[in-house]
């Protein structure tokens, strides 16, 4: 049973596959930028783990929110290059994260050792250590914990926060749902693939760049 207070009425011509594929990954960065920091137009955003589905949408959402410069960071240079179309102004591999040292916001889907190394490289290379750097931890695909050297917090205006259920109340998630209609209109590029339930065995855990949506 669905609680009507925890739901919204979608557009009548909705593509359920597209919405199902995009809702969770798109919501993650949208809520982070809208509800966890005081984001404003003109700020620059770096997305760690930009080649994943959520990261790819974060690049687009940051741009839609008025980010002046969006930097996509990942391991695979060829997959990063494909993000230029969806909205990345610049792409950087993890080992060159210091090139993006002067960003205002980091959306982090990676965490673990890669994020620890990137954080050190970015903070120590900033031209203005006093400029605020909001680092939002959303995902943790590379590890649940990282070592943060105390010097990073003393020597720069680094502000760490997480975004997810608990740090963001349910009412705030609900308030953002109607605006996610943008994924339906095509304003956000969604890679979705419908697969019949009979294909679960063959596709579950498969390596793919698409979000698989199982349908009856």
Backbone as CSV, one residue per row, in Angstrom:
resi,resn,N_x,N_y,N_z,CA_x,CA_y,CA_z,C_x,C_y,C_z
1,UNK,0.833,-1.182,0.000,0.000,0.000,0.000,0.882,1.252,0.000
2,UNK,0.546,2.211,-0.869,1.309,3.454,-0.994,0.615,4.554,-0.197
3,UNK,1.368,5.237,0.635,0.846,6.372,1.381,0.743,7.563,0.432
4,UNK,-0.472,8.074,0.175,-0.635,9.210,-0.756,0.213,10.427,-0.382
5,UNK,0.499,10.577,0.908,1.311,11.723,1.342,2.769,11.574,0.947
6,UNK,3.159,10.371,0.572,4.541,10.108,0.174,4.647,9.849,-1.326
7,UNK,3.739,10.431,-2.098,3.740,10.191,-3.543,3.342,11.458,-4.279
8,UNK,3.643,11.484,-5.573,3.238,12.588,-6.439,2.599,12.006,-7.687
9,UNK,1.781,12.804,-8.329,1.126,12.360,-9.556,2.044,12.679,-10.734
10,UNK,2.487,11.662,-11.488,3.397,11.907,-12.610,2.638,12.427,-13.826
11,UNK,3.337,12.963,-14.825,2.676,13.403,-16.062,1.925,12.246,-16.706
12,UNK,0.830,12.559,-17.386,-0.013,11.504,-17.974,0.699,10.739,-19.083
13,UNK,1.641,11.377,-19.767,2.331,10.722,-20.885,3.707,10.204,-20.486
14,UNK,3.845,9.882,-19.221,5.138,9.485,-18.687,5.646,8.188,-19.318
15,UNK,6.959,8.113,-19.467,7.619,6.878,-19.887,8.087,6.191,-18.605
16,UNK,7.397,5.152,-18.142,7.742,4.547,-16.848,9.155,3.971,-16.806
17,UNK,9.651,3.491,-17.935,10.995,2.920,-17.968,12.029,4.013,-17.738
18,UNK,11.828,5.128,-18.395,12.769,6.244,-18.259,12.779,6.788,-16.827
19,UNK,11.584,6.949,-16.251,11.483,7.467,-14.893,12.088,6.483,-13.892
20,UNK,11.794,5.209,-14.055,12.325,4.196,-13.142,13.846,4.174,-13.175
21,UNK,14.411,4.352,-14.372,15.863,4.308,-14.522,16.546,5.534,-13.932
22,UNK,15.868,6.667,-13.986,16.520,7.927,-13.619,16.234,8.419,-12.210
23,UNK,15.127,7.990,-11.631,14.675,8.620,-10.389,15.726,8.598,-9.278
24,UNK,16.238,7.445,-8.939,17.174,7.360,-7.819,18.509,8.056,-8.113
25,UNK,19.173,7.763,-9.245,20.452,8.440,-9.498,20.323,9.944,-9.700
26,UNK,19.262,10.393,-10.343,19.082,11.830,-10.563,18.748,12.545,-9.261
27,UNK,17.956,11.892,-8.418,17.578,12.498,-7.149,18.797,12.725,-6.248
28,UNK,19.781,11.829,-6.330,20.924,11.918,-5.423,21.665,13.245,-5.540
29,UNK,21.973,13.663,-6.753,22.704,14.925,-6.917,21.791,16.132,-6.789
30,UNK,20.550,15.988,-7.213,19.606,17.098,-7.108,19.405,17.492,-5.643
31,UNK,19.144,16.492,-4.809,18.926,16.756,-3.391,20.204,17.288,-2.738
32,UNK,21.346,16.731,-3.125,22.615,17.185,-2.551,22.842,18.671,-2.807
33,UNK,22.597,19.117,-4.027,22.841,20.518,-4.379,21.770,21.454,-3.835
34,UNK,20.558,20.944,-3.722,19.456,21.800,-3.292,19.251,21.815,-1.778
35,UNK,19.569,20.697,-1.123,19.194,20.562,0.276,20.361,20.445,1.256
36,UNK,21.569,20.183,0.755,22.682,19.974,1.674,23.677,21.126,1.712
37,UNK,23.695,21.956,0.680,24.568,23.126,0.673,23.803,24.316,0.109
38,UNK,24.365,25.487,0.280,23.750,26.704,-0.265,24.292,26.932,-1.673
39,UNK,23.873,26.074,-2.607,24.378,26.172,-3.978,23.735,27.360,-4.686
40,UNK,24.537,28.031,-5.504,24.008,29.147,-6.285,24.620,29.127,-7.677
41,UNK,23.941,29.771,-8.597,24.425,29.835,-9.983,25.812,30.455,-10.033
42,UNK,26.599,29.953,-10.990,27.930,30.493,-11.185,29.025,29.736,-10.466
43,UNK,28.664,28.805,-9.581,29.680,28.024,-8.886,30.165,26.895,-9.799
44,UNK,31.369,26.435,-9.540,31.940,25.344,-10.331,31.790,24.037,-9.555
45,UNK,31.533,22.956,-10.296,31.230,21.664,-9.683,32.116,20.580,-10.272
46,UNK,32.650,19.751,-9.400,33.427,18.588,-9.824,32.658,17.335,-9.404
47,UNK,32.511,16.383,-10.323,31.810,15.134,-10.026,32.816,13.993,-10.026
48,UNK,33.051,13.412,-8.847,33.936,12.252,-8.728,33.125,10.984,-8.988
49,UNK,33.578,10.197,-9.951,32.812,9.021,-10.339,31.768,9.388,-11.367
50,UNK,32.149,10.248,-12.306,31.193,10.802,-13.267,30.779,9.829,-14.357
51,UNK,31.493,8.730,-14.536,31.152,7.821,-15.629,30.059,6.831,-15.251
52,UNK,29.684,6.755,-13.982,28.559,5.921,-13.578,27.246,6.611,-13.902
53,UNK,26.138,5.895,-13.768,24.833,6.470,-14.104,24.506,7.692,-13.251
54,UNK,24.709,7.597,-11.940,24.405,8.728,-11.069,25.340,9.897,-11.344
55,UNK,26.618,9.608,-11.571,27.580,10.661,-11.857,27.287,11.362,-13.165
56,UNK,26.893,10.579,-14.154,26.553,11.155,-15.469,25.372,12.113,-15.348
57,UNK,24.391,11.745,-14.536,23.243,12.629,-14.339,23.619,13.830,-13.484
58,UNK,24.540,13.645,-12.547,24.978,14.762,-11.712,25.625,15.860,-12.547
59,UNK,26.386,15.454,-13.562,26.998,16.423,-14.475,25.910,17.282,-15.118
60,UNK,24.849,16.637,-15.575,23.766,17.351,-16.257,22.959,18.212,-15.294
61,UNK,22.687,17.690,-14.116,21.888,18.431,-13.141,22.639,19.660,-12.642
62,UNK,23.927,19.530,-12.394,24.713,20.684,-11.979,24.650,21.780,-13.035
63,UNK,24.708,21.386,-14.288,24.642,22.352,-15.389,23.263,23.017,-15.427
64,UNK,22.218,22.232,-15.221,20.854,22.775,-15.223,20.651,23.752,-14.070
65,UNK,21.353,23.549,-12.979,21.233,24.430,-11.827,22.071,25.696,-11.973
66,UNK,22.778,25.823,-13.085,23.521,27.053,-13.336,24.986,27.017,-12.993
67,UNK,25.559,25.826,-12.848,26.999,25.741,-12.589,27.758,26.375,-13.746
68,UNK,28.755,27.167,-13.433,29.519,27.853,-14.479,30.488,26.919,-15.186
69,UNK,30.944,25.901,-14.459,31.943,24.986,-15.010,31.770,23.642,-14.315
70,UNK,31.588,22.592,-15.106,31.397,21.253,-14.545,32.543,20.364,-15.005
71,UNK,33.218,19.753,-14.040,34.363,18.887,-14.324,34.000,17.452,-13.971
72,UNK,34.143,16.564,-14.935,33.862,15.152,-14.728,35.163,14.411,-14.448
73,UNK,35.198,13.655,-13.358,36.404,12.926,-12.966,36.100,11.430,-12.932
74,UNK,36.995,10.645,-13.505,36.837,9.195,-13.512,38.143,8.533,-13.889
75,UNK,38.114,7.212,-14.020,39.329,6.467,-14.349,39.521,6.311,-15.842
76,UNK,38.426,6.097,-16.582,38.493,5.749,-17.998,38.386,7.009,-18.862
77,UNK,39.473,7.396,-19.499,39.494,8.631,-20.297,38.502,8.585,-21.455
78,UNK,38.315,7.407,-22.069,37.408,7.312,-23.209,35.955,7.489,-22.768
79,UNK,35.604,6.927,-21.622,34.239,7.100,-21.114,34.025,8.533,-20.628
80,UNK,35.064,9.150,-20.096,34.949,10.541,-19.679,34.686,11.450,-20.871
81,UNK,35.338,11.156,-21.987,35.177,11.984,-23.187,33.724,12.046,-23.637
82,UNK,32.984,10.960,-23.404,31.583,10.903,-23.818,30.697,11.825,-22.990
83,UNK,31.216,12.363,-21.898,30.429,13.243,-21.037,30.450,14.695,-21.494
84,UNK,31.256,14.981,-22.498,31.295,16.346,-23.026,29.931,16.753,-23.575
85,UNK,29.283,15.826,-24.278,27.963,16.099,-24.842,26.914,16.386,-23.789
86,UNK,26.791,15.531,-22.779,25.781,15.745,-21.740,26.007,16.957,-20.848
87,UNK,27.173,17.590,-20.891,27.312,18.799,-20.097,28.639,19.054,-19.421
88,UNK,29.584,18.127,-19.487,30.877,18.364,-18.848,31.684,19.387,-19.642
89,UNK,32.186,20.406,-18.979,33.040,21.397,-19.626,34.480,20.912,-19.689
90,UNK,34.819,19.984,-18.786,36.187,19.499,-18.696,36.158,18.088,-18.115
91,UNK,37.087,17.249,-18.553,37.200,15.902,-17.991,38.617,15.687,-17.479
92,UNK,38.725,14.998,-16.344,40.012,14.789,-15.699,40.040,13.374,-15.131
93,UNK,41.162,12.689,-15.272,41.296,11.385,-14.644,41.718,11.569,-13.182
94,UNK,41.513,10.537,-12.384,41.773,10.643,-10.946,43.201,11.071,-10.631
95,UNK,44.142,10.606,-11.433,45.535,10.914,-11.129,45.903,12.361,-11.444
96,UNK,44.990,13.102,-12.068,45.253,14.522,-12.357,44.221,15.416,-11.687
97,UNK,43.684,14.978,-10.565,42.636,15.736,-9.880,43.101,17.120,-9.457
98,UNK,44.410,17.305,-9.263,44.918,18.621,-8.855,44.637,19.690,-9.899
99,UNK,44.376,19.278,-11.153,44.045,20.249,-12.203,42.701,20.936,-11.938
100,UNK,41.898,20.312,-11.089,40.580,20.864,-10.789,40.537,21.428,-9.377
101,UNK,41.666,21.918,-8.904,41.804,22.313,-7.496,40.912,23.476,-7.082
102,UNK,40.533,24.343,-7.995,39.832,25.562,-7.600,38.323,25.497,-7.763
103,UNK,37.756,24.301,-7.697,36.299,24.167,-7.785,35.649,24.628,-6.483
104,UNK,34.339,24.844,-6.546,33.581,25.260,-5.366,32.878,24.093,-4.684
105,UNK,32.496,23.098,-5.481,31.712,21.976,-4.959,32.229,20.666,-5.541
106,UNK,32.326,19.641,-4.698,32.645,18.292,-5.158,31.481,17.383,-4.807
107,UNK,30.946,16.682,-5.804,29.931,15.650,-5.586,30.649,14.316,-5.713
108,UNK,30.692,13.573,-4.622,31.546,12.387,-4.541,30.722,11.101,-4.475
109,UNK,30.820,10.301,-5.540,30.154,9.000,-5.577,31.133,7.854,-5.312
110,UNK,32.370,8.161,-5.006,33.427,7.151,-4.951,33.846,6.817,-3.529
111,UNK,34.319,7.834,-2.785,34.848,7.707,-1.438,36.019,6.728,-1.437
112,UNK,36.386,6.163,-0.298,37.516,5.239,-0.250,38.834,5.905,-0.623
113,UNK,39.831,5.094,-0.935,41.169,5.600,-1.237,41.208,6.584,-2.398
114,UNK,40.476,6.336,-3.522,40.531,7.303,-4.620,40.098,8.705,-4.200
115,UNK,39.074,8.790,-3.369,38.618,10.102,-2.909,39.621,10.737,-1.953
116,UNK,40.239,9.918,-1.117,41.240,10.445,-0.191,42.395,11.075,-0.953
117,UNK,42.858,10.392,-1.987,43.959,10.917,-2.794,43.533,12.179,-3.544
118,UNK,42.313,12.152,-4.092,41.819,13.316,-4.830,41.638,14.509,-3.903
119,UNK,41.135,14.256,-2.699,40.915,15.334,-1.740,42.242,16.008,-1.375
120,UNK,43.257,15.198,-1.130,44.575,15.747,-0.793,45.129,16.570,-1.953
121,UNK,45.019,16.030,-3.172,45.549,16.725,-4.346,44.829,18.053,-4.586
122,UNK,43.518,18.038,-4.438,42.721,19.230,-4.704,42.956,20.306,-3.646
123,UNK,42.883,19.916,-2.384,43.008,20.901,-1.310,44.394,21.533,-1.283
124,UNK,45.430,20.742,-1.452,46.796,21.284,-1.370,47.159,22.137,-2.582
125,UNK,46.424,21.991,-3.687,46.738,22.755,-4.891,45.871,23.997,-5.060
126,UNK,44.951,24.249,-4.136,44.057,25.406,-4.284,44.830,26.720,-4.193
127,UNK,44.534,27.620,-5.102,45.216,28.913,-5.100,44.753,29.785,-3.937
128,UNK,43.481,29.639,-3.562,42.947,30.402,-2.441,42.392,29.428,-1.407
129,UNK,43.194,29.049,-0.419,42.741,28.084,0.586,41.522,28.568,1.371
130,UNK,41.314,29.877,1.401,40.186,30.423,2.148,38.871,30.372,1.402
131,UNK,38.913,30.015,0.116,37.678,29.895,-0.664,36.934,28.635,-0.240
132,UNK,35.630,28.721,0.043,34.887,27.547,0.516,34.902,26.409,-0.506
133,UNK,35.080,25.196,-0.014,34.998,23.994,-0.835,34.022,23.041,-0.162
134,UNK,32.841,22.896,-0.739,31.834,21.976,-0.223,32.049,20.603,-0.844
135,UNK,32.354,19.624,-0.006,32.606,18.254,-0.475,31.428,17.394,0.005
136,UNK,30.578,16.952,-0.934,29.375,16.201,-0.585,29.572,14.727,-0.903
137,UNK,29.543,13.904,0.123,29.712,12.472,-0.060,28.335,11.838,-0.249
138,UNK,28.134,11.212,-1.440,26.863,10.544,-1.730,27.061,9.037,-1.809
139,UNK,28.007,8.600,-2.644,28.249,7.179,-2.815,29.541,6.733,-2.167
140,UNK,29.749,5.413,-2.141,30.970,4.874,-1.535,31.383,3.587,-2.245
141,UNK,31.415,3.628,-3.571,31.706,2.416,-4.341,33.137,1.922,-4.135
142,UNK,34.034,2.822,-3.714,35.438,2.416,-3.538,35.812,2.193,-2.075
143,UNK,34.861,2.327,-1.169,35.159,2.115,0.242,34.317,2.998,1.128
144,UNK,34.034,2.516,2.344,33.164,3.242,3.256,33.895,4.250,4.132
145,UNK,35.191,4.152,4.198,35.952,5.062,5.064,37.173,5.587,4.328
146,UNK,37.598,6.791,4.730,38.824,7.353,4.169,39.629,8.008,5.288
147,UNK,40.945,8.049,5.141,41.752,8.812,6.101,41.792,10.274,5.648
148,UNK,41.392,11.179,6.519,41.446,12.609,6.215,42.502,13.237,7.112
149,UNK,43.580,13.713,6.509,44.666,14.324,7.285,44.162,15.611,7.927
150,UNK,44.464,15.784,9.179,43.978,16.960,9.900,44.418,18.264,9.241
151,UNK,45.556,18.239,8.563,46.062,19.456,7.920,45.118,19.949,6.830
152,UNK,44.399,19.045,6.189,43.465,19.448,5.138,42.342,20.308,5.713
153,UNK,41.914,19.986,6.920,40.830,20.730,7.539,41.314,22.027,8.184
154,UNK,42.575,22.071,8.540,43.129,23.286,9.148,43.588,24.303,8.114
155,UNK,44.132,23.797,7.015,44.802,24.692,6.064,43.902,25.183,4.934
156,UNK,42.669,24.713,4.879,41.752,25.157,3.830,40.331,25.146,4.374
157,UNK,39.463,25.854,3.689,38.069,25.934,4.120,37.285,24.768,3.514
158,UNK,37.687,23.576,3.898,37.074,22.341,3.408,35.896,21.982,4.299
159,UNK,34.729,21.826,3.698,33.510,21.540,4.445,32.921,20.222,3.945
160,UNK,32.981,19.195,4.778,32.518,17.861,4.412,31.093,17.646,4.887
161,UNK,30.278,17.036,4.036,28.941,16.640,4.460,28.483,15.457,3.624
162,UNK,27.514,14.733,4.129,26.930,13.631,3.379,25.538,14.006,2.927
163,UNK,25.008,13.240,1.977,23.655,13.498,1.507,22.952,12.166,1.291
164,UNK,21.794,12.037,1.891,21.027,10.805,1.765,19.911,10.793,2.787
165,UNK,19.204,9.675,2.853,18.101,9.544,3.791,18.644,9.653,5.215
166,UNK,18.072,10.547,5.972,18.551,10.812,7.331,19.107,12.219,7.402
167,UNK,20.106,12.516,6.574,20.625,13.884,6.532,19.662,14.803,5.783
168,UNK,18.816,14.193,4.943,17.766,14.934,4.243,16.426,14.332,4.659
169,UNK,15.526,15.111,5.249,14.243,14.565,5.705,13.350,14.154,4.532
170,UNK,12.449,13.199,4.758,11.552,12.727,3.688,10.781,13.842,2.990
171,UNK,10.363,14.867,3.748,9.584,15.948,3.136,10.380,16.685,2.062
172,UNK,11.712,16.750,2.251,12.549,17.431,1.258,12.684,16.593,-0.007
173,UNK,12.784,15.287,0.150,12.795,14.414,-1.029,11.490,14.568,-1.803
174,UNK,10.364,14.559,-1.083,9.063,14.687,-1.732,8.943,16.010,-2.466
175,UNK,9.489,17.068,-1.882,9.407,18.389,-2.502,10.154,18.441,-3.824
176,UNK,11.166,17.593,-3.988,11.968,17.605,-5.213,11.383,16.727,-6.320
177,UNK,10.492,15.809,-5.957,9.993,14.848,-6.944,9.339,15.480,-8.183
178,UNK,8.438,16.457,-8.027,7.793,17.007,-9.222,8.769,17.570,-10.248
179,UNK,9.847,18.195,-9.766,10.807,18.805,-10.678,11.604,17.770,-11.466
180,UNK,11.603,16.532,-11.001,12.341,15.500,-11.733,11.634,15.076,-13.012
181,UNK,10.528,15.766,-13.325,9.869,15.518,-14.618,10.810,15.824,-15.770
182,UNK,11.886,16.555,-15.488,12.854,16.883,-16.542,13.447,15.630,-17.163
183,UNK,13.526,14.548,-16.399,14.072,13.317,-16.966,13.098,12.721,-17.959
184,UNK,11.828,13.066,-17.801,10.813,12.553,-18.722,10.781,13.357,-20.013
185,UNK,10.978,14.656,-19.906,10.883,15.515,-21.086,12.077,15.385,-22.015
186,UNK,13.136,14.746,-21.540,14.331,14.616,-22.369,15.378,15.664,-22.051
187,UNK,15.086,16.543,-21.079,16.051,17.567,-20.711,17.298,16.946,-20.085
188,UNK,17.143,15.756,-19.525,18.273,15.024,-18.975,18.413,13.724,-19.754
189,UNK,19.608,13.470,-20.232,19.868,12.266,-21.011,19.912,11.054,-20.085
190,UNK,19.014,10.104,-20.316,18.913,8.908,-19.482,19.193,7.677,-20.342
191,UNK,20.112,6.868,-19.888,20.397,5.618,-20.582,19.634,4.495,-19.903
192,UNK,18.494,4.135,-20.475,17.625,3.126,-19.881,17.367,2.006,-20.882
193,UNK,17.273,0.795,-20.349,16.960,-0.351,-21.211,15.947,-1.235,-20.513
194,UNK,14.806,-1.437,-21.167,13.763,-2.297,-20.625,14.092,-3.759,-20.913
195,UNK,13.970,-4.592,-19.909,14.239,-6.023,-20.043,13.074,-6.785,-19.427
196,UNK,12.478,-7.742,-20.136,11.394,-8.551,-19.560,11.881,-9.312,-18.330
197,UNK,10.968,-9.584,-17.415,11.333,-10.326,-16.207,11.958,-11.679,-16.524
198,UNK,11.621,-12.209,-17.660,12.196,-13.499,-18.047,13.697,-13.396,-18.317
199,UNK,14.185,-12.176,-18.462,15.604,-11.989,-18.748,16.436,-11.649,-17.525
200,UNK,15.861,-11.792,-16.323,16.575,-11.439,-15.091,17.865,-12.234,-14.945
201,UNK,17.798,-13.528,-15.159,18.972,-14.380,-14.954,20.131,-13.963,-15.852
202,UNK,19.833,-13.638,-17.097,20.889,-13.298,-18.055,21.462,-11.896,-17.838
203,UNK,20.676,-10.989,-17.259,21.112,-9.589,-17.190,21.466,-9.107,-15.788
204,UNK,21.082,-9.840,-14.760,21.351,-9.390,-13.391,22.865,-9.338,-13.146
205,UNK,23.347,-8.183,-12.790,24.777,-8.022,-12.545,25.612,-7.886,-13.800
206,UNK,24.967,-7.742,-14.961,25.711,-7.628,-16.220,26.433,-6.292,-16.313
207,UNK,27.588,-6.301,-16.975,28.340,-5.064,-17.207,27.660,-4.289,-18.327
208,UNK,27.090,-3.139,-18.004,26.397,-2.333,-19.001,26.397,-0.876,-18.570
209,UNK,26.381,0.034,-19.533,26.305,1.458,-19.222,24.867,1.927,-19.094
210,UNK,23.908,1.037,-19.418,22.487,1.374,-19.318,21.953,1.007,-17.936
211,UNK,20.910,1.698,-17.525,20.169,1.297,-16.329,19.114,0.308,-16.796
212,UNK,19.196,-0.902,-16.306,18.233,-1.920,-16.702,16.979,-1.796,-15.853
213,UNK,15.830,-1.790,-16.524,14.534,-1.726,-15.853,13.762,-2.981,-16.228
214,UNK,13.401,-3.769,-15.252,12.669,-5.001,-15.519,11.180,-4.704,-15.607
215,UNK,10.566,-5.245,-16.635,9.133,-5.022,-16.872,8.414,-6.355,-16.999
216,UNK,7.108,-6.396,-16.705,6.356,-7.645,-16.819,6.369,-8.184,-18.248
